[in-house]
Amino acid sequence: VLHDCVKARREVELHWRASYCKHIVQVKDVYENTYSGNKCLLVVME
C-alpha cells in the first residue's frame, strides 16, 4: 500500500512498464482506495 501522490504514481507506472521483463516481479493490478481517510494505491504483484 502506497500513499497516493505524484511520486507513488510514477513509481507504479515505471514498475508496471518494467514488469514485462522476465527478471522483474510482475504487477498484476493497481487499485485506488481510501485507508484511514487517506488516499492510497494498492499494488497487486505476482
C-alpha positions in Angstrom: 0.0 0.0 0.0 1.4 3.4 -1.1 0.1 6.8 -0.1 -1.4 8.3 -3.3 0.9 11.1 -4.5 2.7 12.0 -7.8 5.9 10.2 -6.8 4.0 7.0 -5.9 2.0 7.0 -9.1 5.3 7.5 -11.1 6.9 4.6 -9.2 3.9 2.3 -10.0 3.9 3.4 -13.7 7.6 2.6 -14.1 7.3 -0.7 -12.3 4.3 -1.6 -14.5 6.3 -0.9 -17.7 9.3 -2.9 -16.5 7.3 -5.8 -15.2 7.1 -7.4 -18.6 10.8 -8.3 -18.3 11.2 -11.9 -17.1 13.7 -10.8 -14.3 11.3 -8.3 -12.6 8.2 -9.1 -10.5 5.1 -8.6 -12.5 2.5 -6.1 -11.5 -1.0 -7.7 -11.8 -3.2 -4.7 -11.0 -3.4 -1.4 -9.2 -6.3 -0.1 -7.1 -7.1 3.2 -5.6 -8.6 3.1 -2.2 -9.1 5.2 1.0 -7.4 4.0 4.2 -8.0 5.9 7.5 -9.1 8.9 5.4 -6.0 8.9 3.2 -6.0 8.1 -0.5 -3.8 5.1 -1.2 -2.7 2.9 -4.0 -2.8 -0.9 -3.6 -0.4 -2.7 -5.9 -1.1 -6.4 -6.6 2.1 -8.2 -7.6 2.9 -11.7 -8.7 
